[in-house]
Amino acid sequence: MYGRGRKGGGRRGRWSNCGRYWSNMNPSGNSNQLGSGGQYPGGMPAQQTGLPQQHQAPAVAHVSMNGGQAPAMVTPGVGPAMSGAYNPPPWGMPMWPGPWHAPGQWGMPPACMPSASMPPVVMQTNMQPAQLPLPPPPPPPPLSLPTQLQVPSNDARPANAGGKGPSANAFPGPGNRAYFTKEYMDILEDIKSNKVLEDARKRLASGRRGNIRIPENTVESCISEEMCKQREVQYFHKEMGAWELARINLQEYVDSLHADPPSEKGEPSGRNVGSSRGVNAAVAEVYVGKTTRTLKERWGEHLRVVKGNNKQHVHVWLRKTGMEHYAPIPIWFGDAPAIDGMESKSSHNPGLNMIGRKKKQKPRLCRTRKRGADRAPPNVVYEPLFFYCPAVAMRQEPDLLKILKALAKQKVKGTKLVCNNSGARWLKAWRLVQLLFGFTKIEKQGVRMLLKDARATIESGGSWSIVGLFHTKTKTELLKAERTALLRAPWKHRDLFLLSLVELIDLNNGVKSINQCRGRQIVRGILTNVFKKKFGINPCLNIVIKIPFCTTINKCNVERVVKSWILERIRPITLVELYARVWLKARLKVRTVGDILHNQKSFSQMESFDCSCAGFDLPKMNGHVAVKLSEIDHVKSFLFNTKNVSFPGIFMTKDALGKSCNEAVEVLTQSLGISEYVKIDWRDVCRPGVGMTEGCVRSEYVCGVAQAFKGLVMSSLDRNTSETWLVCPKL
């Protein structure tokens, strides 16, 4: 990698031959001296390997790389120092300035290693003034740190290098690196811990945060601060994250507590637990490294094994006065009076990182409003009920059935006084009240009666008492466990084939009591399979009668007549209750002009066609009839638009109604073995109809037109669906 830019100065990166960088990192402050001699910080000479001798222009004497003897170095007052011959290492092998103890032929120490007693020498090649002696060199770097040779500065580069080559951006030596030592990390941890503690103290003292409740009573605040000093605890805000809490180092306190001699009294008990050093050590050990659960849970796991009264645990540290959003962490020890006063004055405090009880719950959504809208506050019910009934606090207006169900769920016994100010509004579901709570005894003005006979009494309002609540359970409630077992125990499905028809019908009638829609579908499918295989009937059968459009037919009367006809002919009689719940619906089937005239579907199934043009005096194309209905004379214009609805006639409607009813109940009659046909009296289903409007035609006329052109294909045009096209089958 080389630097950016076109000039040589642009190629000087951070680790390249930047003179300013090397001068800042050089202890002596001379970049030329460092770069000229290839010297490490500390005054040690460095060997430059991997470069030919003729490309080097040294300014300081060094050992010759060709094995010759280096010239003598002259120092004022010091004789010339001689050095022995040195064999160069192979090409590309780095040199290590420290004492290199490698076996073999490369075990010789590097040449010209200065002695500790010998002062450093300065080369006098040119006529320059004598320089001051350099300070003694520091000890060599450890052998465990891998280093590389330092690149000389820009002044000592070869002439033909030009800022290129592998030595331009070589990584610096170990003296120029910044290592993160343990001492440096300890300093950072100390700064972080002190910053966290100072922020917590500032928030506690200032009280500017909105979720901190400042005690209004100054006396209680002073008492709380005094107890904190006596107890010697630190309070940390609960909003502090787990990372910040983990930086609070309590291990030193654990070590100091373990170093103390154990108490002679043995294990503490009762309230003296708070002043025990062993308990404090246990608390500190529990807290270190565990910040996901509350302090109460963590401390309780280790401190509930203490001998004494089990109700008095060491939760006094979790209680305080006026600091609901802070949790204490015990550091040192306190005396028993301070703990007792703190326990009596303060309230319960949840631990750190608690998201359960103190978290604000989202408001419930109202089903009648748009999804996502907050539910409005519930309306206060002013009917005074002299018993605890949570159903009364609902948003809807309470009725008698809801109140009785709430009391039955609570298993209320004895006499309960009720004051009814709503009057007849409590009688919304009086039939269910009679069915479920009809035998409940009530008393009003000394007169006792059953609830099923007290309709007028409740409607009049006033106060009355419930003497004995009696809840009658229906078959649906009694068989709820068996229906639930079908979902939880699939191996019990085979036992359904052993049940009788009545028992299966009872199970099927209560399927709607299952809350989940998916569960209802599964249970209904299981029971339907048993009904079909054992009895050959379908309990989920839906009957739909398609009645032709007529203004004189009453759909409700048709449904009633057909259903009564089915129930009269069902055998055995136990199936009456099952098929009484069958969904029977009558729908009006509207027939347009196109539905009566168009007959192209009947010709699509024929293999061969004969010419039907004989006898028709109509326009032809290629010898066969091909004409629009609107081009034929003596045809009313009402039929030109196939989307018009004709007025139904009585004779056609009677035949169509009987046919539709028999088609609807065909599946049911086959399963029950009924061989009769449905016959409906027209007088039972008709009503005074509406007269035909002007311009409309009857259905009989449309059928007559279709009969007049019998043999021709009548269909709609491709691009005009409202137009009828008459054509010979040959075309």
C-alpha positions in Angstrom: 0.0 0.0 0.0 1.3 3.4 -0.9 0.1 6.9 -0.1 -2.3 8.9 -2.1 -1.4 11.8 -4.5 1.0 12.2 -7.4 3.9 13.7 -5.6 6.2 12.1 -3.2 4.8 14.0 -0.2 1.3 12.5 -1.0 2.6 9.0 -0.5 3.7 9.5 3.1 1.1 7.7 5.1 0.9 7.3 8.9 3.3 4.4 9.0 5.5 5.7 6.1 8.6 7.9 6.2 6.9 11.0 7.7 9.6 13.0 9.4 7.2 14.7 11.8 5.8 11.4 13.0 9.3 9.8 13.6 10.5 13.0 15.3 7.6 12.9 17.7 8.1 9.3 18.5 11.9 9.5 18.8 13.1 10.1 22.4 16.1 12.1 21.2 14.0 14.5 19.1 16.3 14.1 16.0 14.6 12.6 13.0 17.7 12.5 10.9 19.7 10.7 13.5 17.0 8.1 13.8 16.5 7.6 10.1 20.2 7.8 9.3 21.4 5.0 11.5 18.2 2.9 11.3 18.2 3.1 15.1 15.4 1.9 17.5 14.1 4.3 20.1 16.5 3.9 22.9 19.8 4.3 21.0 20.3 0.7 19.7 21.7 0.4 16.2 19.5 -1.5 13.7 20.8 -3.6 10.9 19.3 -2.9 7.5 19.0 -6.2 5.7 17.5 -6.9 2.4 19.1 -3.9 0.7 22.4 -3.9 -1.4 25.4 -2.2 0.0 25.9 0.2 -3.0 22.4 1.7 -2.4 23.1 2.8 1.1 24.5 6.2 2.0 25.1 6.0 5.8 25.9 9.1 7.9 26.9 7.0 10.9 29.5 4.2 10.9 28.1 0.7 10.9 29.3 -2.8 10.3 30.0 -3.6 6.7 27.6 -6.1 5.2 30.2 -7.8 3.1 32.1 -9.2 6.1 34.8 -6.5 6.2 35.9 -4.5 9.2 34.1 -1.3 10.0 36.2 1.9 10.3 37.2 3.1 13.8 34.8 5.4 15.6 36.5 8.4 17.2 35.2 10.0 20.4 36.9 12.8 22.4 38.8 11.1 25.2 37.9 7.6 24.1 39.9 5.3 21.9 38.7 3.6 18.8 36.4 0.7 19.4 37.0 -2.5 17.4 34.4 -5.0 16.4 34.7 -8.5 15.0 33.6 -9.8 11.8 29.9 -10.6 11.3 28.3 -13.0 8.8 25.2 -11.5 7.3 21.9 -13.4 7.4 20.2 -14.7 4.3 18.2 -12.3 2.1 14.9 -11.2 3.7 15.5 -12.5 7.2 14.8 -9.7 9.8 17.3 -8.6 12.3 16.5 -8.4 16.0 18.2 -5.7 18.0 17.9 -7.5 21.3 20.0 -10.5 22.6 19.0 -13.2 20.2 19.8 -16.6 21.6 19.2 -18.8 18.6 21.2 -22.0 18.2 23.3 -22.7 15.2 25.5 -20.5 13.0 23.0 -17.6 13.6 23.5 -17.5 17.3 26.3 -14.8 17.2 25.2 -11.5 18.8 24.8 -8.5 16.5 27.9 -6.5 15.9 28.7 -3.2 17.6 26.5 -3.7 20.6 27.3 -0.9 23.0 28.3 -1.9 26.5 26.6 -0.6 29.6 29.8 1.0 30.9 30.9 2.4 27.6 29.4 5.8 26.7 27.8 6.1 23.3 30.2 7.2 20.5 29.5 9.7 17.7 30.9 9.4 14.2 33.3 12.2 13.1 33.3 11.5 9.4 32.8 15.2 8.4 34.3 18.2 10.1 31.5 18.9 12.6 31.5 20.0 16.2 31.5 17.4 18.8 28.1 16.4 20.1 27.0 15.8 23.6 27.0 12.2 24.8 23.6 10.5 24.6 21.9 9.1 27.7 22.4 5.4 28.5 20.2 3.1 26.5 17.1 1.5 28.1 16.9 -2.2 28.5 16.0 -4.1 25.3 12.4 -5.1 24.6 11.2 -8.5 25.8 11.6 -11.4 23.5 7.9 -12.3 23.6 7.0 -9.2 21.5 7.3 -9.8 17.8 8.8 -6.7 16.1 9.9 -5.6 12.7 12.8 -3.5 11.6 12.2 0.2 11.5 12.3 2.0 8.2 14.8 4.9 7.9 13.5 8.4 7.3 13.2 10.2 4.0 16.7 11.6 4.2 18.4 8.2 4.4 16.3 6.4 1.6 18.2 5.1 -1.4 18.3 7.5 -4.3 16.4 5.2 -6.7 13.7 4.3 -4.1 11.4 7.2 -4.8 9.1 6.4 -1.9 8.3 2.9 -3.3 9.0 -0.6 -2.3 8.2 -2.8 0.7 10.1 -0.5 3.1 8.0 2.6 2.4 5.0 1.7 4.6 6.6 -0.8 6.9 4.9 -1.2 10.3 6.9 0.5 13.1 8.7 -1.2 15.8 7.4 -2.0 19.3 8.6 1.3 20.7 6.1 3.2 18.6 3.0 1.1 19.4 0.4 1.9 22.0 -0.4 -1.2 24.0 -3.6 -1.4 26.2 -2.1 -2.6 29.4 -3.8 -3.8 32.5 -3.0 -0.5 34.3 -4.6 1.4 31.5 -7.8 -0.7 31.6 -8.0 -0.3 35.4 -7.9 3.5 35.0 -10.7 3.4 32.4 -12.8 1.2 34.7 -12.2 3.6 37.6 -13.3 6.5 35.5 -16.5 4.7 34.4 -17.4 3.6 37.9 -16.9 7.1 39.3 -18.9 8.7 36.5 -21.8 6.3 37.1 -21.8 6.9 40.9 -21.6 10.7 40.4 -24.5 10.7 38.0 -26.6 8.7 40.4 -25.8 11.0 43.3 -26.6 14.1 41.2 -30.0 12.7 40.1 -30.8 11.7 43.7 -29.8 15.1 45.0 -31.4 17.3 42.4 -34.6 15.4 41.8 -35.0 16.8 38.3 -36.1 13.6 36.7 -39.8 13.2 36.3 -40.0 9.7 37.6 -38.3 10.4 41.0 -40.6 11.4 43.8 -39.0 13.9 46.1 -40.4 13.6 49.6 -42.3 16.7 50.6 -41.6 16.2 54.3 -38.1 17.7 55.0 -37.9 15.8 58.3 -38.4 12.4 56.6 -35.8 13.3 54.0 -33.3 14.1 56.7 -34.1 10.9 58.5 -33.7 8.9 55.3 -30.3 10.5 54.5 -29.2 9.9 58.1 -30.2 6.3 58.0 -28.4 5.9 54.7 -25.2 7.2 56.3 -25.6 4.9 59.3 -26.3 1.9 57.0 -23.6 3.0 54.6 -25.4 1.9 51.5 -25.3 3.3 48.0 -28.4 3.9 45.9 -28.5 3.4 42.2 -31.2 4.3 39.8 -33.2 1.4 38.4 -33.0 2.8 34.9 -29.2 2.1 34.8 -28.5 -0.6 32.3 -27.0 -4.0 33.1 -23.7 -2.9 31.6 -23.3 0.0 34.0 -24.3 -2.0 37.0 -21.9 -4.7 36.0 -19.1 -2.1 36.3 -19.8 -1.5 40.0 -17.2 -3.8 41.4 -18.2 -5.4 44.7 -15.5 -8.1 44.6 -13.2 -6.1 46.7 -15.8 -5.9 49.4 -16.3 -9.7 49.2 -12.5 -10.2 49.6 -12.4 -7.9 52.7 -15.4 -9.7 54.2 -13.9 -13.1 53.7 -10.7 -11.9 55.3 -12.6 -11.0 58.5 -12.8 -13.7 61.2 -16.1 -15.5 61.5 -18.5 -14.6 64.2 -18.5 -16.7 67.4 -22.3 -16.6 67.6 -22.7 -18.8 64.5 -25.4 -18.1 62.0 -27.6 -15.0 62.6 -31.3 -15.2 62.9 -34.2 -12.7 62.8 -33.4 -9.1 62.3 -29.8 -9.5 63.4 -29.2 -10.9 59.9 -28.7 -7.3 58.6 -25.7 -6.8 60.8 -23.9 -10.0 60.0 -20.8 -9.9 57.9 -21.3 -13.3 56.5 -24.7 -12.3 55.1 -23.1 -9.2 53.6 -20.5 -11.3 51.9 -23.3 -13.6 50.5 -25.2 -10.6 49.3 -22.2 -9.2 47.5 -21.4 -12.6 46.0 -24.9 -12.9 44.7 -25.0 -9.4 43.2 -21.7 -9.6 41.3 -22.3 -10.5 37.7 -26.1 -11.0 38.0 -28.3 -8.1 37.1 -31.1 -9.7 35.2 -33.3 -10.5 38.2 -34.5 -8.3 41.0 -32.5 -7.8 44.1 -35.3 -9.2 46.2 -35.2 -12.5 44.3 -31.5 -12.7 44.2 -31.0 -12.0 47.9 -33.9 -14.1 48.9 -32.5 -17.2 47.2 -29.4 -17.2 49.4 -30.7 -15.7 52.6 -33.9 -17.6 53.3 -31.9 -20.6 54.7 -31.1 -18.5 57.7 -32.2 -20.0 61.0 -35.0 -18.2 62.9 -38.4 -16.9 61.9 -38.9 -17.5 58.2 -41.1 -14.4 57.8 -38.3 -12.1 58.7 -35.9 -12.1 55.8 -33.2 -9.7 55.0 -35.4 -7.4 52.9 -34.9 -4.4 55.0 -32.2 -3.2 52.6 -34.9 -3.0 49.9 -37.0 -0.6 51.9 -36.5 3.1 52.2 -38.2 6.5 52.5 -39.0 8.7 49.5 -36.9 6.9 46.9 -39.2 4.6 45.0 -37.1 4.5 41.9 -33.8 3.7 43.6 -32.5 0.4 44.9 -29.9 0.1 47.7 -26.7 -2.0 47.4 -25.2 -2.7 50.8 -21.5 -2.0 51.0 -20.5 -1.8 54.7 -22.2 -2.7 57.9 -24.7 -1.0 60.1 -26.2 -1.3 63.5 -29.5 -2.9 64.4 -31.3 0.3 65.5 -30.7 1.8 62.1 -32.1 -1.3 60.4 -35.2 -1.3 62.6 -35.8 2.4 62.0 -35.4 2.0 58.3 -37.8 -1.0 58.3 -40.5 0.8 60.2 -40.3 4.1 58.3 -39.9 2.9 54.7 -42.1 1.2 52.2 -41.4 -1.8 50.0 -39.0 -1.2 47.2 -38.7 -3.5 44.2 -35.3 -4.4 43.0 -33.2 -3.4 40.0 -34.3 -4.0 36.4 -37.9 -4.8 37.4 -40.4 -4.8 34.6 -43.3 -6.6 36.2 -45.4 -4.8 38.8 -44.2 -1.2 38.3 -44.6 -1.3 34.5 -47.6 0.6 33.2 -50.0 -1.7 31.4 -51.5 -0.8 28.1 -55.2 0.2 28.1 -57.5 -2.5 26.8 -59.1 -2.0 23.5 -62.8 -1.7 23.0 -64.3 -4.2 20.6 -66.9 -1.8 19.2 -64.4 0.9 18.3 -61.7 0.9 15.7 -58.7 -1.4 16.3 -55.8 0.4 17.9 -57.9 3.0 19.6 -57.6 3.2 23.4 -60.5 2.1 25.4 -62.4 4.9 27.1 -62.5 5.0 30.9 -65.3 2.7 32.2 -68.5 4.4 33.2 -69.1 4.3 37.0 -72.2 2.3 37.9 -74.2 4.0 40.6 -76.3 1.0 41.5 -75.1 0.3 45.0 -74.3 -3.4 45.4 -73.4 -4.4 48.9 -71.0 -7.1 47.9 -67.8 -7.3 45.9 -68.7 -7.8 42.2 -66.0 -7.0 39.6 -68.5 -7.4 36.8 -70.4 -4.3 37.9 -67.3 -2.2 37.1 -67.5 -3.1 33.5 -68.2 -0.5 30.8 -71.6 -2.0 29.9 -74.6 -1.4 32.0 -74.9 -4.4 34.4 -77.9 -6.7 34.3 -79.1 -9.4 36.7 -77.6 -12.3 34.7 -74.1 -10.8 34.9 -74.3 -10.2 38.6 -75.6 -13.7 39.3 -72.8 -15.3 37.2 -70.2 -13.2 39.1 -71.6 -14.3 42.4 -71.7 -18.0 41.3 -68.0 -17.8 40.2 -67.0 -16.4 43.5 -69.0 -19.1 45.3 -70.8 -16.6 47.5 -72.6 -18.1 50.5 -75.0 -16.5 52.9 -77.2 -13.5 52.6 -76.3 -10.7 50.2 -78.1 -7.4 50.0 -78.8 -6.0 46.5 -80.2 -2.5 45.7 -81.7 -2.3 42.2 -82.2 1.2 40.8 -82.4 0.2 37.2 -85.8 -1.6 37.4 -86.8 -3.4 34.3 -83.4 -2.9 32.6 -82.1 -5.8 34.7 -84.5 -8.2 32.8 -82.5 -8.2 29.6 -81.9 -12.0 29.7 -84.8 -13.2 31.8 -85.1 -16.5 30.1 -81.5 -17.4 30.9 -82.0 -16.1 34.4 -84.9 -18.5 34.9 -83.0 -21.4 33.3 -79.7 -21.0 35.2 -80.7 -19.3 38.5 -84.5 -19.9 38.7 -84.3 -21.8 42.0 -82.3 -19.1 43.8 -84.2 -17.9 46.9 -84.6 -14.1 47.4 -86.3 -12.1 50.1 -88.0 -8.7 50.0 -89.8 -7.2 53.0 -89.9 -10.5 54.9 -91.4 -12.4 52.0 -89.3 -15.2 50.4 -89.8 -16.5 46.9 -88.0 -18.2 44.0 -86.2 -16.0 41.5 -88.1 -17.5 38.6 -91.3 -16.3 40.1 -90.1 -12.8 41.1 -90.2 -11.0 37.7 -92.6 -8.3 38.9 -90.6 -7.9 42.2 -87.3 -7.2 40.3 -89.0 -5.0 37.8 -90.4 -2.7 40.5 -86.9 -2.1 41.8 -85.8 -1.4 45.3 -83.7 -3.4 47.8 -83.9 -7.2 48.2 -81.7 -9.9 49.5 -80.3 -13.1 48.0 -80.8 -15.8 50.6 -79.5 -18.8 48.8 -77.8 -18.8 45.5 -78.5 -21.9 43.3 -76.8 -22.3 40.0 -78.2 -24.9 37.6 -75.6 -26.3 35.2 -76.6 -27.1 31.7 -75.5 -30.1 29.6 -73.1 -27.8 27.8 -71.3 -26.9 31.0 -71.3 -30.5 32.3 -69.9 -31.9 29.1 -67.3 -29.2 28.7 -64.5 -31.4 30.1 -65.3 -34.2 27.6 -65.2 -31.9 24.6 -61.9 -30.4 25.8 -60.5 -34.0 26.1 -61.1 -34.5 22.4 -58.4 -31.9 21.7 -55.9 -33.0 24.4 -56.3 -36.7 24.0 -56.6 -37.8 20.4 -56.5 -41.5 21.4 -59.9 -41.2 22.9 -61.6 -40.5 19.6 -62.3 -44.2 19.1 -64.4 -44.2 22.3 -66.9 -41.9 20.5 -68.2 -44.8 18.5 -69.4 -46.5 21.7 -71.7 -43.6 22.6 -75.4 -43.6 21.8 -77.1 -41.2 19.4 -78.4 -39.0 22.3 -75.0 -38.7 23.9 -73.4 -37.7 20.5 -76.1 -35.1 20.0 -75.5 -33.6 23.4 -71.8 -33.3 22.6 -72.5 -31.7 19.3 -74.9 -29.2 20.7 -72.3 -27.8 23.0 -69.5 -27.3 20.5 -70.2 -23.5 20.4 -69.1 -23.2 24.0 -65.5 -23.7 23.0 -63.8 -20.3 23.0 -61.3 -20.7 20.2 -62.6 -20.9 16.6 -59.9 -23.4 15.7 -60.9 -25.7 18.5 -64.6 -25.6 17.5 -63.8 -26.6 13.9 -61.6 -29.5 15.1 -64.2 -30.9 17.5 -67.1 -30.4 15.0 -65.1 -32.3 12.3 -64.5 -35.2 14.7 -68.1 -35.5 15.7 -69.3 -35.2 12.1 -67.1 -38.0 11.1 -68.6 -40.2 13.8 -72.1 -39.3 12.8 -71.5 -40.2 9.2 -69.8 -43.5 9.8 -72.1 -44.8 12.5 -75.5 -43.3 11.6 -75.1 -42.1 8.1 -76.2 -38.5 8.8 -74.6 -35.1 8.7 -75.2 -32.9 11.7 -73.6 -29.9 10.0 -76.0 -30.0 7.0 -77.1 -26.6 5.7 -80.3 -26.4 3.6 -80.7 -23.6 1.2 -83.9 -23.2 -0.8 -83.6 -21.1 -4.0 -87.0 -19.5 -4.5 -87.7 -18.0 -7.9 -88.2 -14.3 -7.9 -91.8 -13.4 -7.1 -93.3 -10.5 -5.3 -96.1 -12.7 -3.8 -93.8 -15.2 -1.9 -92.9 -14.8 1.8 -89.5 -16.3 2.5 -90.1 -16.7 6.2 -93.3 -18.7 5.6 -91.4 -21.0 3.2 -88.7 -21.7 5.8 -91.3 -22.4 8.5 -93.3 -24.8 6.3 -90.3 -26.8 5.1 -88.8 -27.1 8.5 -92.0 -28.4 10.1 -92.3 -30.9 7.2 -88.8 -32.2 8.0 -89.3 -32.6 11.7 -92.6 -34.4 11.3 -91.0 -37.2 9.2 -87.7 -37.6 11.2 -87.2 -41.1 12.7 -85.9 -41.8 15.4 -87.4 -39.0 17.4 -84.0 -38.2 19.0 -82.9 -36.6 15.7 -85.5 -33.9 16.0 -83.3 -31.8 18.3 -80.3 -32.3 16.0 -82.1 -31.2 12.8 -84.0 -28.5 14.6 -80.7 -26.6 14.6 -80.1 -27.2 10.9 -79.6 -23.9 9.1 -82.4 -23.5 6.6 -82.4 -20.4 4.4 -84.7 -19.3 1.6 -83.2 -17.1 -1.1 -84.8 -15.5 -4.0 -83.4 -16.6 -7.4 -83.8 -13.7 -9.8 -84.1 -14.9 -13.5 -83.3 -12.3 -16.2 -84.3 -12.4 -19.9 -80.9 -13.8 -20.7 -81.3 -16.7 -18.2 -84.5 -17.7 -20.0 -83.5 -17.2 -23.6 -79.9 -18.3 -23.9 -79.5 -22.0 -24.6 -75.9 -22.3 -25.9 -74.9 -24.6 -23.1 -77.3 -27.3 -24.3 -75.7 -27.3 -27.8 -72.2 -27.5 -26.5 -72.6 -31.1 -25.4 -73.8 -32.4 -28.8 -71.4 -34.1 -31.2 -73.3 -33.6 -34.5 -75.6 -30.8 -35.6 -78.3 -30.6 -38.2 -79.4 -27.5 -40.0 -82.5 -25.9 -38.3 -83.0 -23.0 -40.7 -86.0 -24.6 -42.5 -89.2 -22.9 -41.5 -87.5 -19.6 -40.4 -87.9 -16.5 -42.6 -84.9 -14.7 -41.1 -81.8 -13.1 -42.6 -79.1 -15.6 -43.5 -75.4 -15.7 -43.9 -73.7 -18.3 -46.1 -77.1 -20.1 -46.4 -77.8 -20.3 -42.7 -79.7 -18.1 -40.2 -77.6 -15.4 -38.4 -79.4 -12.4 -37.0 -79.8 -10.2 -33.9 -82.9 -10.4 -31.8 -83.4 -6.7 -32.1 -83.6 -7.0 -35.9 -86.6 -9.4 -35.8 -90.0 -7.8 -36.1 -92.9 -8.4 -33.6 -90.5 -8.8 -30.6 -91.0 -6.4 -27.7 -88.1 -4.1 -27.0 -87.9 -5.2 -23.4 -86.2 -8.4 -24.6 -83.5 -6.6 -26.5 -81.6 -6.1 -23.2 -80.9 -9.5 -21.7 -80.2 -8.0 -18.2 -83.8 -7.0 -17.7 -85.8 -8.9 -15.1 -89.3 -10.1 -16.2 -92.3 -10.2 -13.9 -92.8 -13.8 -12.7 -96.2 -15.4 -13.3 -98.1 -17.4 -10.7 -98.2 -20.7 -12.6 -94.5 -20.8 -13.3 -93.7 -19.7 -9.7 -95.7 -22.6 -8.2 -93.9 -25.2 -10.2 -90.5 -23.6 -9.6 -91.1 -23.3 -5.8 -92.0 -27.0 -5.4 -89.0 -28.1 -7.4 -86.6 -25.9 -5.4 -87.8 -27.2 -2.1 -87.4 -30.9 -3.1 -83.9 -30.2 -4.4 -82.9 -28.6 -1.1 -84.0 -31.5 1.1 -82.8 -34.2 -1.2 -79.6 -34.9 0.8 -81.5 -35.0 4.1 -84.3 -37.3 2.8 -81.8 -39.8 1.5 -79.9 -40.0 4.8 -83.1 -40.3 6.8 -84.9 -42.7 4.4 -87.8 -40.3 3.5 -89.4 -41.2 0.2 -92.0 -38.5 0.1 -91.9 -35.2 -1.8 -92.4 -31.8 -0.4 -95.8 -30.3 -1.2 -96.4 -26.7 -0.3 -99.8 -25.1 -0.2 -99.6 -21.9 -2.1 -101.9 -20.2 0.3 -99.5 -20.7 3.2 -96.6 -18.9 1.6 -98.2 -16.2 -0.6 -98.9 -12.7 0.4 -100.4 -9.7 -1.5 -97.8 -8.9 -4.2 -96.8 -5.8 -6.0 -98.3 -5.1 -9.5 -96.2 -5.2 -12.7 -94.7 -1.9 -13.7 -95.3 -0.3 -17.1 -93.1 -1.6 -20.0 -92.3 -4.8 -18.2 -93.3 -8.3 -19.5 -94.1 -11.5 -17.8 -91.9 -14.5 -17.6 -94.4 -16.5 -19.7 -93.9 -14.2 -22.6 -90.1 -14.6 -22.5 -90.5 -18.4 -22.4 -92.9 -18.2 -25.4 -90.3 -16.3 -27.5 -87.7 -19.0 -26.6 -90.1 -21.7 -27.7 -90.8 -19.9 -31.0 -87.1 -20.0 -32.0 -86.5 -23.6 -30.8 -83.7 -25.2 -32.7 -81.6 -22.1 -33.1 -78.7 -21.2 -30.9 -79.4 -18.1 -28.8 -76.4 -16.5 -27.0 -74.9 -13.1 -26.2 -72.6 -11.3 -28.6 -68.9 -11.2 -27.8 -68.6 -7.5 -27.3 -72.2 -6.7 -26.4 -73.4 -9.0 -23.6 -76.8 -7.3 -23.5 -77.6 -8.3 -27.1 -79.0 -11.7 -28.1 -77.6 -13.4 -31.3 -79.6 -16.1 -33.2 -77.6 -18.4 -35.4 -77.9 -21.8 -36.9 -76.0 -24.7 -35.2 -74.1 -25.3 -38.4 -72.4 -22.0 -38.0 
